[in-house]
Amino acid sequence: MKKLTLRVAEITALSPLVKRFRLIHPDGAPLPLFSGGAHITVDMPEGDLIRRNSYSLVSNPYDGAGYEIAVRREDRGRGGSLYMHTRVSEGDLLTVSAPKNLFQLDLRARKHVLIAGGIGITPFLSQLHQLDILQQPYELHYAAHSRSEAAGLTLLPDAPHIHLHISEEGSRMDLGAILDGQPLGTHVYTCGPDGLIRAVADQAARLHWPTSAIHSEAFTAPPPGEPFEVTIASTGQHLTVRADQSLLEALEAAHVPVDYSCRGGACGRCETGVSACSGQILHHDHWLSPDEQASQTKIMPCMSRFKGTRLELDL
């Protein structure tokens, strides 16, 4: 996978919990352009562990002068966001992936309805640039508990088609009113908590929207948990997955090749077969179906963990 070494040019606090990082080429060279909704994966070395988290690009996709990401601090996570908040300074060099996109706009749509919850605003910020440049009609609905928590406020244009829903001010999002009456050919995109994504999909289904017009992204970082053991069937190699380490990170540290893209359980690239399982796979992905998860014959190593006596991977 192509890697870029970029310099941290600027760090800005967008809210008490969210910081924006601007990354540029150390020599000032232009960076590869991307499409709205793309993300990059950041390498965060900590001793013998390289943690990798993916973050949506919030900058203009047509501006190769730099990339910008917004990172929310998660104090109870595995440490990736804390690394970005506490150990990264202006002037540092970071290794990142080239942009990848799993949440592209369908430019055949007659209109785009963007629905964001909390930090889920991030992929839409680059999409707004793209929609404005292409002069495609859209409306954005952004829900947050309070204005202080609405990190994207300072990055949003002041426009009539940008709608803010602040729950502590009594301005809650009415999905029925948003989705009902939209012109035929409209597509809806949701990013945010699982509950919001499900609510949008359910409301769209009740209004008989075609499934091809409903899009979502649910990037989440791998959860911490108890350590567990895993065996590689092809080699008999035994690995220990630490409490603050994902299975994918443990495989990478042991130089076991595994394909990946999003590292958030959404793209399906790292899907791995399970040849033996005595215990319970703790699925945290958004890719496998409920039946596939219940069968315990597949695992998404970027997100899922294990509790039991034996887990053998078909690698």
C-alpha beads as a LAMMPS data file, in Angstrom:
LAMMPS data file: protein, C-alpha beads

315 atoms
314 bonds

1 atom types
1 bond types

-500.0 500.0 xlo xhi
-500.0 500.0 ylo yhi
-500.0 500.0 zlo zhi

Masses

1 110.0

Atoms # bond

1 1 1 0.000 0.000 0.000
2 1 1 1.414 3.389 -1.026
3 1 1 2.630 5.505 1.896
4 1 1 3.305 9.236 2.196
5 1 1 5.530 11.007 4.722
6 1 1 3.930 14.352 5.576
7 1 1 4.751 17.190 7.943
8 1 1 2.253 18.484 10.504
9 1 1 1.928 22.115 9.449
10 1 1 -0.824 23.207 11.822
11 1 1 -2.911 21.874 14.723
12 1 1 -6.148 23.659 15.603
13 1 1 -8.658 22.932 18.368
14 1 1 -12.172 22.743 16.901
15 1 1 -13.851 21.830 20.189
16 1 1 -12.733 20.649 23.650
17 1 1 -12.390 17.101 22.262
18 1 1 -11.583 17.575 18.557
19 1 1 -8.389 18.795 16.910
20 1 1 -7.759 19.486 13.243
21 1 1 -4.377 18.498 11.791
22 1 1 -3.083 19.990 8.529
23 1 1 -0.499 17.822 6.774
24 1 1 1.744 18.952 3.923
25 1 1 4.588 17.502 1.878
26 1 1 7.937 18.306 3.570
27 1 1 9.260 19.735 0.292
28 1 1 6.072 21.595 -0.585
29 1 1 5.230 19.199 -3.421
30 1 1 1.564 18.784 -4.357
31 1 1 -0.279 15.841 -2.826
32 1 1 -2.522 13.408 -4.743
33 1 1 -6.042 14.752 -5.156
34 1 1 -9.001 12.783 -3.844
35 1 1 -12.799 12.666 -3.988
36 1 1 -15.209 13.814 -1.282
37 1 1 -15.639 11.258 1.502
38 1 1 -12.089 9.847 1.252
39 1 1 -9.918 8.949 4.215
40 1 1 -6.270 8.368 5.041
41 1 1 -4.746 5.896 7.499
42 1 1 -2.187 7.315 9.945
43 1 1 0.702 5.248 11.341
44 1 1 1.267 5.851 15.070
45 1 1 4.366 4.003 16.334
46 1 1 4.485 3.167 20.031
47 1 1 7.510 1.011 20.870
48 1 1 7.199 -2.274 18.994
49 1 1 3.582 -1.536 18.065
50 1 1 2.435 0.504 15.091
51 1 1 -1.142 1.581 15.610
52 1 1 -3.029 2.599 12.474
53 1 1 -6.256 4.611 12.539
54 1 1 -8.225 5.915 9.581
55 1 1 -9.561 9.474 9.503
56 1 1 -11.791 11.214 6.975
57 1 1 -10.242 14.046 5.014
58 1 1 -12.031 17.315 5.789
59 1 1 -10.172 19.545 3.326
60 1 1 -10.900 20.558 -0.255
61 1 1 -10.391 17.444 -2.431
62 1 1 -9.214 19.616 -5.336
63 1 1 -6.480 21.334 -3.294
64 1 1 -3.220 19.376 -3.400
65 1 1 -1.413 21.809 -1.078
66 1 1 -2.288 19.765 1.992
67 1 1 -4.563 17.264 3.704
68 1 1 -6.630 18.017 6.798
69 1 1 -8.142 15.534 9.249
70 1 1 -10.183 16.046 12.440
71 1 1 -9.539 13.692 15.364
72 1 1 -11.850 13.284 18.358
73 1 1 -10.100 12.310 21.589
74 1 1 -11.391 9.036 23.044
75 1 1 -10.073 8.630 26.571
76 1 1 -11.372 5.058 26.860
77 1 1 -10.106 3.875 23.484
78 1 1 -6.927 1.951 22.646
79 1 1 -4.820 5.089 22.514
80 1 1 -4.787 6.112 18.841
81 1 1 -6.666 9.357 19.293
82 1 1 -4.726 10.096 22.490
83 1 1 -1.507 9.661 20.513
84 1 1 -2.690 12.269 18.013
85 1 1 -3.835 14.659 20.758
86 1 1 -0.917 14.346 23.161
87 1 1 2.145 13.194 21.200
88 1 1 1.850 14.888 17.814
89 1 1 3.146 18.455 17.483
90 1 1 3.500 20.958 14.669
91 1 1 6.597 20.132 12.637
92 1 1 6.421 16.373 13.281
93 1 1 6.518 13.922 10.382
94 1 1 3.706 11.386 10.048
95 1 1 3.451 8.359 7.772
96 1 1 0.023 8.106 6.157
97 1 1 -1.608 6.121 3.391
98 1 1 -2.654 7.612 0.105
99 1 1 -6.341 8.651 0.144
100 1 1 -8.913 5.891 -0.228
101 1 1 -12.665 6.325 -0.616
102 1 1 -15.412 3.991 0.617
103 1 1 -18.036 6.748 0.901
104 1 1 -18.197 8.403 -2.495
105 1 1 -21.001 10.599 -3.703
106 1 1 -23.151 9.073 -6.435
107 1 1 -22.894 11.894 -8.946
108 1 1 -25.812 10.477 -10.965
109 1 1 -28.152 11.604 -8.168
110 1 1 -30.607 14.410 -8.814
111 1 1 -29.979 15.764 -5.318
112 1 1 -27.873 14.811 -2.268
113 1 1 -29.151 14.810 1.337
114 1 1 -26.294 14.576 3.850
115 1 1 -27.088 13.621 7.454
116 1 1 -24.332 13.826 10.082
117 1 1 -24.249 13.057 13.791
118 1 1 -21.409 14.318 15.996
119 1 1 -17.948 13.572 14.603
120 1 1 -19.749 11.985 11.637
121 1 1 -19.640 15.426 10.032
122 1 1 -16.045 14.811 8.906
123 1 1 -16.516 12.992 5.548
124 1 1 -19.162 15.510 4.499
125 1 1 -16.792 18.469 4.818
126 1 1 -14.805 17.388 1.760
127 1 1 -17.998 16.369 -0.035
128 1 1 -19.395 19.904 0.387
129 1 1 -16.396 21.286 -1.510
130 1 1 -16.987 18.781 -4.297
131 1 1 -20.722 19.456 -4.513
132 1 1 -20.186 23.225 -4.610
133 1 1 -17.578 22.960 -7.360
134 1 1 -19.789 20.613 -9.398
135 1 1 -22.825 22.816 -8.646
136 1 1 -24.940 19.837 -7.625
137 1 1 -27.956 20.480 -5.352
138 1 1 -27.704 19.268 -1.776
139 1 1 -28.743 19.891 1.817
140 1 1 -26.816 19.029 4.958
141 1 1 -28.347 18.209 8.339
142 1 1 -25.876 18.194 11.241
143 1 1 -26.973 16.956 14.676
144 1 1 -25.024 17.497 17.901
145 1 1 -25.834 17.597 21.596
146 1 1 -24.482 21.126 22.073
147 1 1 -22.755 23.837 20.073
148 1 1 -19.546 23.288 22.020
149 1 1 -19.535 19.652 20.887
150 1 1 -20.315 20.502 17.246
151 1 1 -16.703 20.447 16.063
152 1 1 -17.639 20.980 12.425
153 1 1 -19.356 24.329 13.019
154 1 1 -16.257 26.410 12.313
155 1 1 -15.649 24.515 9.053
156 1 1 -19.155 24.807 7.613
157 1 1 -20.240 27.568 5.235
158 1 1 -23.087 29.869 6.238
159 1 1 -25.661 28.749 3.677
160 1 1 -29.445 28.205 3.670
161 1 1 -29.054 24.525 2.769
162 1 1 -26.924 23.861 5.891
163 1 1 -29.201 22.902 8.810
164 1 1 -27.984 22.588 12.396
165 1 1 -29.879 20.487 14.945
166 1 1 -28.757 21.082 18.551
167 1 1 -30.601 18.801 20.966
168 1 1 -29.992 20.890 24.127
169 1 1 -31.600 23.833 22.289
170 1 1 -34.669 21.752 21.426
171 1 1 -33.824 21.577 17.715
172 1 1 -33.947 17.823 17.171
173 1 1 -33.665 16.235 13.764
174 1 1 -36.977 15.132 12.187
175 1 1 -35.962 12.436 9.725
176 1 1 -39.479 12.028 8.378
177 1 1 -39.697 15.714 7.473
178 1 1 -36.199 15.648 5.946
179 1 1 -36.709 12.605 3.739
180 1 1 -40.375 12.944 2.795
181 1 1 -41.068 14.911 -0.364
182 1 1 -37.527 14.882 -1.729
183 1 1 -37.409 14.825 -5.544
184 1 1 -37.235 11.482 -7.292
185 1 1 -33.597 10.532 -7.780
186 1 1 -32.378 12.005 -4.470
187 1 1 -29.709 10.057 -2.578
188 1 1 -29.221 10.176 1.196
189 1 1 -25.867 9.751 2.967
190 1 1 -25.477 9.199 6.716
191 1 1 -22.415 9.187 8.947
192 1 1 -22.535 9.058 12.725
193 1 1 -23.651 6.718 15.505
194 1 1 -25.138 3.344 14.570
195 1 1 -28.534 4.444 15.896
196 1 1 -28.661 7.391 13.508
197 1 1 -27.621 5.253 10.544
198 1 1 -30.319 2.686 11.327
199 1 1 -32.952 5.375 11.877
200 1 1 -32.237 6.995 8.494
201 1 1 -32.302 3.628 6.709
202 1 1 -35.578 2.647 8.432
203 1 1 -37.243 5.967 7.635
204 1 1 -36.104 5.805 4.007
205 1 1 -37.475 2.257 3.719
206 1 1 -40.851 3.366 5.140
207 1 1 -40.960 6.058 2.470
208 1 1 -40.092 3.460 -0.190
209 1 1 -36.704 4.885 -1.112
210 1 1 -34.705 2.445 -3.282
211 1 1 -31.868 0.819 -1.350
212 1 1 -29.410 1.978 -4.032
213 1 1 -30.116 5.586 -2.965
214 1 1 -29.212 5.021 0.718
215 1 1 -25.543 5.310 1.698
216 1 1 -23.804 5.267 5.073
217 1 1 -20.421 5.150 6.735
218 1 1 -19.748 4.098 10.313
219 1 1 -16.041 4.500 10.935
220 1 1 -15.154 3.393 14.437
221 1 1 -11.825 2.601 16.050
222 1 1 -11.173 -0.968 17.239
223 1 1 -12.293 -1.390 20.849
224 1 1 -9.890 -2.454 23.599
225 1 1 -10.569 -5.660 25.493
226 1 1 -9.023 -8.649 27.213
227 1 1 -5.896 -10.229 25.685
228 1 1 -6.452 -13.413 23.686
229 1 1 -4.505 -16.057 21.774
230 1 1 -4.774 -16.875 18.085
231 1 1 -3.219 -19.559 15.874
232 1 1 -2.393 -19.293 12.162
233 1 1 -3.600 -22.536 10.547
234 1 1 -1.103 -22.592 7.662
235 1 1 2.004 -22.211 9.845
236 1 1 0.935 -23.192 13.353
237 1 1 2.187 -19.805 14.563
238 1 1 0.734 -18.661 17.915
239 1 1 0.128 -14.958 18.581
240 1 1 -1.025 -13.006 21.612
241 1 1 -3.300 -10.032 20.966
242 1 1 -2.781 -7.427 23.656
243 1 1 -5.599 -5.607 25.438
244 1 1 -4.807 -2.339 23.624
245 1 1 -4.094 -3.977 20.275
246 1 1 -6.403 -5.099 17.494
247 1 1 -6.095 -8.546 15.939
248 1 1 -5.073 -6.877 12.676
249 1 1 -2.274 -4.995 14.438
250 1 1 -1.050 -8.217 16.052
251 1 1 -0.984 -9.952 12.664
252 1 1 0.909 -7.034 11.143
253 1 1 3.446 -7.046 13.992
254 1 1 4.040 -10.765 13.326
255 1 1 4.433 -10.071 9.574
256 1 1 1.359 -12.145 8.689
257 1 1 0.012 -10.619 5.444
258 1 1 -3.582 -9.373 5.698
259 1 1 -5.255 -7.023 3.230
260 1 1 -7.083 -3.991 4.603
261 1 1 -8.485 -0.604 3.662
262 1 1 -10.731 1.157 6.185
263 1 1 -9.559 -0.554 9.416
264 1 1 -13.015 0.222 10.779
265 1 1 -15.017 -2.900 9.933
266 1 1 -16.868 -1.363 6.999
267 1 1 -15.105 -2.280 3.751
268 1 1 -14.711 -6.067 3.996
269 1 1 -11.126 -6.140 2.735
270 1 1 -9.679 -7.899 5.811
271 1 1 -12.391 -10.574 6.087
272 1 1 -10.676 -13.746 7.285
273 1 1 -11.872 -17.322 7.557
274 1 1 -11.948 -19.082 10.927
275 1 1 -10.962 -22.767 10.756
276 1 1 -11.471 -23.534 14.472
277 1 1 -13.239 -21.677 17.275
278 1 1 -13.746 -22.749 20.877
279 1 1 -15.275 -19.705 22.482
280 1 1 -16.974 -16.560 21.235
281 1 1 -15.908 -14.114 18.545
282 1 1 -16.794 -10.594 19.681
283 1 1 -17.891 -9.025 16.408
284 1 1 -17.684 -5.233 16.228
285 1 1 -17.780 -4.813 12.451
286 1 1 -20.383 -3.440 10.058
287 1 1 -19.604 -5.900 7.259
288 1 1 -20.594 -9.449 8.209
289 1 1 -24.281 -10.329 8.242
290 1 1 -25.899 -11.479 11.502
291 1 1 -25.926 -15.057 10.162
292 1 1 -22.226 -14.866 9.262
293 1 1 -21.404 -13.517 12.685
294 1 1 -23.424 -16.246 14.397
295 1 1 -21.689 -18.978 12.368
296 1 1 -18.281 -17.986 13.841
297 1 1 -16.581 -19.017 10.594
298 1 1 -15.459 -15.493 9.632
299 1 1 -13.835 -12.606 11.476
300 1 1 -12.910 -9.023 10.667
301 1 1 -9.486 -8.706 12.358
302 1 1 -9.504 -4.916 12.176
303 1 1 -12.372 -4.689 14.683
304 1 1 -13.301 -8.014 16.277
305 1 1 -11.901 -9.744 19.358
306 1 1 -12.221 -13.200 20.890
307 1 1 -13.004 -14.742 24.254
308 1 1 -12.347 -18.445 24.696
309 1 1 -9.738 -21.199 24.505
310 1 1 -8.996 -21.587 20.793
311 1 1 -9.198 -19.342 17.729
312 1 1 -7.538 -20.574 14.535
313 1 1 -7.435 -18.381 11.449
314 1 1 -7.461 -19.673 7.885
315 1 1 -4.325 -17.753 6.854

Bonds

1 1 1 2
2 1 2 3
3 1 3 4
4 1 4 5
5 1 5 6
6 1 6 7
7 1 7 8
8 1 8 9
9 1 9 10
10 1 10 11
11 1 11 12
12 1 12 13
13 1 13 14
14 1 14 15
15 1 15 16
16 1 16 17
17 1 17 18
18 1 18 19
19 1 19 20
20 1 20 21
21 1 21 22
22 1 22 23
23 1 23 24
24 1 24 25
25 1 25 26
26 1 26 27
27 1 27 28
28 1 28 29
29 1 29 30
30 1 30 31
31 1 31 32
32 1 32 33
33 1 33 34
34 1 34 35
35 1 35 36
36 1 36 37
37 1 37 38
38 1 38 39
39 1 39 40
40 1 40 41
41 1 41 42
42 1 42 43
43 1 43 44
44 1 44 45
45 1 45 46
46 1 46 47
47 1 47 48
48 1 48 49
49 1 49 50
50 1 50 51
51 1 51 52
52 1 52 53
53 1 53 54
54 1 54 55
55 1 55 56
56 1 56 57
57 1 57 58
58 1 58 59
59 1 59 60
60 1 60 61
61 1 61 62
62 1 62 63
63 1 63 64
64 1 64 65
65 1 65 66
66 1 66 67
67 1 67 68
68 1 68 69
69 1 69 70
70 1 70 71
71 1 71 72
72 1 72 73
73 1 73 74
74 1 74 75
75 1 75 76
76 1 76 77
77 1 77 78
78 1 78 79
79 1 79 80
80 1 80 81
81 1 81 82
82 1 82 83
83 1 83 84
84 1 84 85
85 1 85 86
86 1 86 87
87 1 87 88
88 1 88 89
89 1 89 90
90 1 90 91
91 1 91 92
92 1 92 93
93 1 93 94
94 1 94 95
95 1 95 96
96 1 96 97
97 1 97 98
98 1 98 99
99 1 99 100
100 1 100 101
101 1 101 102
102 1 102 103
103 1 103 104
104 1 104 105
105 1 105 106
106 1 106 107
107 1 107 108
108 1 108 109
109 1 109 110
110 1 110 111
111 1 111 112
112 1 112 113
113 1 113 114
114 1 114 115
115 1 115 116
116 1 116 117
117 1 117 118
118 1 118 119
119 1 119 120
120 1 120 121
121 1 121 122
122 1 122 123
123 1 123 124
124 1 124 125
125 1 125 126
126 1 126 127
127 1 127 128
128 1 128 129
129 1 129 130
130 1 130 131
131 1 131 132
132 1 132 133
133 1 133 134
134 1 134 135
135 1 135 136
136 1 136 137
137 1 137 138
138 1 138 139
139 1 139 140
140 1 140 141
141 1 141 142
142 1 142 143
143 1 143 144
144 1 144 145
145 1 145 146
146 1 146 147
147 1 147 148
148 1 148 149
149 1 149 150
150 1 150 151
151 1 151 152
152 1 152 153
153 1 153 154
154 1 154 155
155 1 155 156
156 1 156 157
157 1 157 158
158 1 158 159
159 1 159 160
160 1 160 161
161 1 161 162
162 1 162 163
163 1 163 164
164 1 164 165
165 1 165 166
166 1 166 167
167 1 167 168
168 1 168 169
169 1 169 170
170 1 170 171
171 1 171 172
172 1 172 173
173 1 173 174
174 1 174 175
175 1 175 176
176 1 176 177
177 1 177 178
178 1 178 179
179 1 179 180
180 1 180 181
181 1 181 182
182 1 182 183
183 1 183 184
184 1 184 185
185 1 185 186
186 1 186 187
187 1 187 188
188 1 188 189
189 1 189 190
190 1 190 191
191 1 191 192
192 1 192 193
193 1 193 194
194 1 194 195
195 1 195 196
196 1 196 197
197 1 197 198
198 1 198 199
199 1 199 200
200 1 200 201
201 1 201 202
202 1 202 203
203 1 203 204
204 1 204 205
205 1 205 206
206 1 206 207
207 1 207 208
208 1 208 209
209 1 209 210
210 1 210 211
211 1 211 212
212 1 212 213
213 1 213 214
214 1 214 215
215 1 215 216
216 1 216 217
217 1 217 218
218 1 218 219
219 1 219 220
220 1 220 221
221 1 221 222
222 1 222 223
223 1 223 224
224 1 224 225
225 1 225 226
226 1 226 227
227 1 227 228
228 1 228 229
229 1 229 230
230 1 230 231
231 1 231 232
232 1 232 233
233 1 233 234
234 1 234 235
235 1 235 236
236 1 236 237
237 1 237 238
238 1 238 239
239 1 239 240
240 1 240 241
241 1 241 242
242 1 242 243
243 1 243 244
244 1 244 245
245 1 245 246
246 1 246 247
247 1 247 248
248 1 248 249
249 1 249 250
250 1 250 251
251 1 251 252
252 1 252 253
253 1 253 254
254 1 254 255
255 1 255 256
256 1 256 257
257 1 257 258
258 1 258 259
259 1 259 260
260 1 260 261
261 1 261 262
262 1 262 263
263 1 263 264
264 1 264 265
265 1 265 266
266 1 266 267
267 1 267 268
268 1 268 269
269 1 269 270
270 1 270 271
271 1 271 272
272 1 272 273
273 1 273 274
274 1 274 275
275 1 275 276
276 1 276 277
277 1 277 278
278 1 278 279
279 1 279 280
280 1 280 281
281 1 281 282
282 1 282 283
283 1 283 284
284 1 284 285
285 1 285 286
286 1 286 287
287 1 287 288
288 1 288 289
289 1 289 290
290 1 290 291
291 1 291 292
292 1 292 293
293 1 293 294
294 1 294 295
295 1 295 296
296 1 296 297
297 1 297 298
298 1 298 299
299 1 299 300
300 1 300 301
301 1 301 302
302 1 302 303
303 1 303 304
304 1 304 305
305 1 305 306
306 1 306 307
307 1 307 308
308 1 308 309
309 1 309 310
310 1 310 311
311 1 311 312
312 1 312 313
313 1 313 314
314 1 314 315
